[in-house]
Amino acid sequence: MVRRRVPLVTLMLVAAGLVAGGLWWWAVLRLLLVPGETGPVEGAVAAGGWGLSLLPVHVAASSGKRGATWGGVTRASRRRRWDAGSDPS
């Protein structure tokens, strides 16, 4: 069996993500279970986490050749040829 070491930075990022997720769940559950005792901090944490979940997937940075572009045009898109095609009239 091959053992691979995980870099410390990766472990720290995972730990930070788990802590942030835990804080978000704490704020959401507190807003749902005891809404009279919550303050603006819980509301801001819950709204901020919900707002981050609305970011589209294509906002994330790509790595490797999957995100390679040709002159600002991605491989998935094609330049439209306006002189080709049928005439609508």
Biotite code that builds the C-alpha atoms (Angstrom):
import biotite.structure as struc

atoms = struc.array([
    struc.Atom([0.000, 0.000, 0.000], chain_id="A", res_id=1, res_name="MET", atom_name="CA", element="C"),
    struc.Atom([1.325, 3.407, -0.958], chain_id="A", res_id=2, res_name="VAL", atom_name="CA", element="C"),
    struc.Atom([1.153, 6.113, 1.670], chain_id="A", res_id=3, res_name="ARG", atom_name="CA", element="C"),
    struc.Atom([1.015, 9.700, 0.574], chain_id="A", res_id=4, res_name="ARG", atom_name="CA", element="C"),
    struc.Atom([1.637, 12.622, 2.873], chain_id="A", res_id=5, res_name="ARG", atom_name="CA", element="C"),
    struc.Atom([-0.913, 15.402, 2.849], chain_id="A", res_id=6, res_name="VAL", atom_name="CA", element="C"),
    struc.Atom([0.642, 18.898, 2.903], chain_id="A", res_id=7, res_name="PRO", atom_name="CA", element="C"),
    struc.Atom([0.087, 20.968, 6.023], chain_id="A", res_id=8, res_name="LEU", atom_name="CA", element="C"),
    struc.Atom([-1.535, 23.757, 4.004], chain_id="A", res_id=9, res_name="VAL", atom_name="CA", element="C"),
    struc.Atom([-4.181, 21.341, 2.725], chain_id="A", res_id=10, res_name="THR", atom_name="CA", element="C"),
    struc.Atom([-4.940, 20.158, 6.243], chain_id="A", res_id=11, res_name="LEU", atom_name="CA", element="C"),
    struc.Atom([-5.216, 23.741, 7.452], chain_id="A", res_id=12, res_name="MET", atom_name="CA", element="C"),
    struc.Atom([-7.597, 24.651, 4.609], chain_id="A", res_id=13, res_name="LEU", atom_name="CA", element="C"),
    struc.Atom([-9.789, 21.641, 5.336], chain_id="A", res_id=14, res_name="VAL", atom_name="CA", element="C"),
    struc.Atom([-9.826, 22.495, 9.043], chain_id="A", res_id=15, res_name="ALA", atom_name="CA", element="C"),
    struc.Atom([-10.722, 26.132, 8.286], chain_id="A", res_id=16, res_name="ALA", atom_name="CA", element="C"),
    struc.Atom([-13.536, 24.974, 6.010], chain_id="A", res_id=17, res_name="GLY", atom_name="CA", element="C"),
    struc.Atom([-14.920, 22.674, 8.678], chain_id="A", res_id=18, res_name="LEU", atom_name="CA", element="C"),
    struc.Atom([-14.797, 25.437, 11.281], chain_id="A", res_id=19, res_name="VAL", atom_name="CA", element="C"),
    struc.Atom([-16.532, 27.897, 8.929], chain_id="A", res_id=20, res_name="ALA", atom_name="CA", element="C"),
    struc.Atom([-19.175, 25.299, 8.086], chain_id="A", res_id=21, res_name="GLY", atom_name="CA", element="C"),
    struc.Atom([-19.724, 24.573, 11.766], chain_id="A", res_id=22, res_name="GLY", atom_name="CA", element="C"),
    struc.Atom([-20.157, 28.270, 12.521], chain_id="A", res_id=23, res_name="LEU", atom_name="CA", element="C"),
    struc.Atom([-22.654, 28.601, 9.679], chain_id="A", res_id=24, res_name="TRP", atom_name="CA", element="C"),
    struc.Atom([-24.719, 25.642, 10.896], chain_id="A", res_id=25, res_name="TRP", atom_name="CA", element="C"),
    struc.Atom([-24.606, 27.005, 14.446], chain_id="A", res_id=26, res_name="TRP", atom_name="CA", element="C"),
    struc.Atom([-25.956, 30.360, 13.242], chain_id="A", res_id=27, res_name="ALA", atom_name="CA", element="C"),
    struc.Atom([-28.687, 28.806, 11.083], chain_id="A", res_id=28, res_name="VAL", atom_name="CA", element="C"),
    struc.Atom([-29.868, 26.422, 13.810], chain_id="A", res_id=29, res_name="LEU", atom_name="CA", element="C"),
    struc.Atom([-29.856, 29.217, 16.359], chain_id="A", res_id=30, res_name="ARG", atom_name="CA", element="C"),
    struc.Atom([-31.962, 31.388, 14.041], chain_id="A", res_id=31, res_name="LEU", atom_name="CA", element="C"),
    struc.Atom([-34.424, 28.542, 13.532], chain_id="A", res_id=32, res_name="LEU", atom_name="CA", element="C"),
    struc.Atom([-34.654, 27.255, 17.111], chain_id="A", res_id=33, res_name="LEU", atom_name="CA", element="C"),
    struc.Atom([-34.431, 30.419, 19.215], chain_id="A", res_id=34, res_name="VAL", atom_name="CA", element="C"),
    struc.Atom([-35.139, 33.371, 16.935], chain_id="A", res_id=35, res_name="PRO", atom_name="CA", element="C"),
    struc.Atom([-35.860, 35.722, 19.838], chain_id="A", res_id=36, res_name="GLY", atom_name="CA", element="C"),
    struc.Atom([-32.399, 35.338, 21.337], chain_id="A", res_id=37, res_name="GLU", atom_name="CA", element="C"),
    struc.Atom([-30.330, 35.726, 18.179], chain_id="A", res_id=38, res_name="THR", atom_name="CA", element="C"),
    struc.Atom([-28.475, 38.854, 17.251], chain_id="A", res_id=39, res_name="GLY", atom_name="CA", element="C"),
    struc.Atom([-27.152, 40.464, 14.111], chain_id="A", res_id=40, res_name="PRO", atom_name="CA", element="C"),
    struc.Atom([-24.000, 38.319, 14.161], chain_id="A", res_id=41, res_name="VAL", atom_name="CA", element="C"),
    struc.Atom([-25.947, 35.090, 13.667], chain_id="A", res_id=42, res_name="GLU", atom_name="CA", element="C"),
    struc.Atom([-27.990, 36.686, 10.911], chain_id="A", res_id=43, res_name="GLY", atom_name="CA", element="C"),
    struc.Atom([-24.891, 37.977, 9.130], chain_id="A", res_id=44, res_name="ALA", atom_name="CA", element="C"),
    struc.Atom([-23.123, 34.615, 9.341], chain_id="A", res_id=45, res_name="VAL", atom_name="CA", element="C"),
    struc.Atom([-26.172, 32.741, 8.050], chain_id="A", res_id=46, res_name="ALA", atom_name="CA", element="C"),
    struc.Atom([-26.829, 35.206, 5.231], chain_id="A", res_id=47, res_name="ALA", atom_name="CA", element="C"),
    struc.Atom([-23.155, 35.306, 4.244], chain_id="A", res_id=48, res_name="GLY", atom_name="CA", element="C"),
    struc.Atom([-22.874, 31.534, 4.020], chain_id="A", res_id=49, res_name="GLY", atom_name="CA", element="C"),
    struc.Atom([-26.089, 31.310, 2.032], chain_id="A", res_id=50, res_name="TRP", atom_name="CA", element="C"),
    struc.Atom([-24.884, 34.031, -0.315], chain_id="A", res_id=51, res_name="GLY", atom_name="CA", element="C"),
    struc.Atom([-21.625, 32.168, -0.949], chain_id="A", res_id=52, res_name="LEU", atom_name="CA", element="C"),
    struc.Atom([-23.594, 29.102, -1.964], chain_id="A", res_id=53, res_name="SER", atom_name="CA", element="C"),
    struc.Atom([-25.220, 31.117, -4.754], chain_id="A", res_id=54, res_name="LEU", atom_name="CA", element="C"),
    struc.Atom([-21.935, 31.704, -6.606], chain_id="A", res_id=55, res_name="LEU", atom_name="CA", element="C"),
    struc.Atom([-21.976, 29.980, -9.961], chain_id="A", res_id=56, res_name="PRO", atom_name="CA", element="C"),
    struc.Atom([-19.609, 27.093, -10.501], chain_id="A", res_id=57, res_name="VAL", atom_name="CA", element="C"),
    struc.Atom([-17.698, 28.868, -13.262], chain_id="A", res_id=58, res_name="HIS", atom_name="CA", element="C"),
    struc.Atom([-16.493, 31.523, -10.808], chain_id="A", res_id=59, res_name="VAL", atom_name="CA", element="C"),
    struc.Atom([-14.045, 29.020, -9.299], chain_id="A", res_id=60, res_name="ALA", atom_name="CA", element="C"),
    struc.Atom([-10.527, 29.088, -10.706], chain_id="A", res_id=61, res_name="ALA", atom_name="CA", element="C"),
    struc.Atom([-9.610, 26.207, -12.943], chain_id="A", res_id=62, res_name="SER", atom_name="CA", element="C"),
    struc.Atom([-6.347, 24.314, -12.885], chain_id="A", res_id=63, res_name="SER", atom_name="CA", element="C"),
    struc.Atom([-4.451, 22.364, -15.491], chain_id="A", res_id=64, res_name="GLY", atom_name="CA", element="C"),
    struc.Atom([-5.324, 22.054, -19.149], chain_id="A", res_id=65, res_name="LYS", atom_name="CA", element="C"),
    struc.Atom([-9.075, 21.886, -18.582], chain_id="A", res_id=66, res_name="ARG", atom_name="CA", element="C"),
    struc.Atom([-9.206, 25.659, -18.282], chain_id="A", res_id=67, res_name="GLY", atom_name="CA", element="C"),
    struc.Atom([-6.867, 26.377, -21.187], chain_id="A", res_id=68, res_name="ALA", atom_name="CA", element="C"),
    struc.Atom([-7.985, 29.138, -23.515], chain_id="A", res_id=69, res_name="THR", atom_name="CA", element="C"),
    struc.Atom([-7.159, 30.119, -27.061], chain_id="A", res_id=70, res_name="TRP", atom_name="CA", element="C"),
    struc.Atom([-6.967, 33.855, -27.322], chain_id="A", res_id=71, res_name="GLY", atom_name="CA", element="C"),
    struc.Atom([-9.594, 34.443, -24.645], chain_id="A", res_id=72, res_name="GLY", atom_name="CA", element="C"),
    struc.Atom([-12.031, 31.878, -26.044], chain_id="A", res_id=73, res_name="VAL", atom_name="CA", element="C"),
    struc.Atom([-12.446, 28.648, -24.140], chain_id="A", res_id=74, res_name="THR", atom_name="CA", element="C"),
    struc.Atom([-12.267, 25.308, -25.868], chain_id="A", res_id=75, res_name="ARG", atom_name="CA", element="C"),
    struc.Atom([-15.919, 24.697, -25.097], chain_id="A", res_id=76, res_name="ALA", atom_name="CA", element="C"),
    struc.Atom([-17.082, 27.694, -27.081], chain_id="A", res_id=77, res_name="SER", atom_name="CA", element="C"),
    struc.Atom([-16.729, 28.346, -30.784], chain_id="A", res_id=78, res_name="ARG", atom_name="CA", element="C"),
    struc.Atom([-16.444, 31.677, -32.522], chain_id="A", res_id=79, res_name="ARG", atom_name="CA", element="C"),
    struc.Atom([-19.560, 32.388, -34.487], chain_id="A", res_id=80, res_name="ARG", atom_name="CA", element="C"),
    struc.Atom([-19.108, 32.842, -38.189], chain_id="A", res_id=81, res_name="ARG", atom_name="CA", element="C"),
    struc.Atom([-21.533, 35.546, -39.235], chain_id="A", res_id=82, res_name="TRP", atom_name="CA", element="C"),
    struc.Atom([-20.941, 34.971, -42.940], chain_id="A", res_id=83, res_name="ASP", atom_name="CA", element="C"),
    struc.Atom([-21.928, 31.295, -42.755], chain_id="A", res_id=84, res_name="ALA", atom_name="CA", element="C"),
    struc.Atom([-25.401, 29.852, -42.578], chain_id="A", res_id=85, res_name="GLY", atom_name="CA", element="C"),
    struc.Atom([-28.686, 30.373, -44.334], chain_id="A", res_id=86, res_name="SER", atom_name="CA", element="C"),
    struc.Atom([-30.266, 33.683, -45.213], chain_id="A", res_id=87, res_name="ASP", atom_name="CA", element="C"),
    struc.Atom([-33.500, 34.316, -43.227], chain_id="A", res_id=88, res_name="PRO", atom_name="CA", element="C"),
    struc.Atom([-35.204, 36.087, -46.177], chain_id="A", res_id=89, res_name="SER", atom_name="CA", element="C"),
])
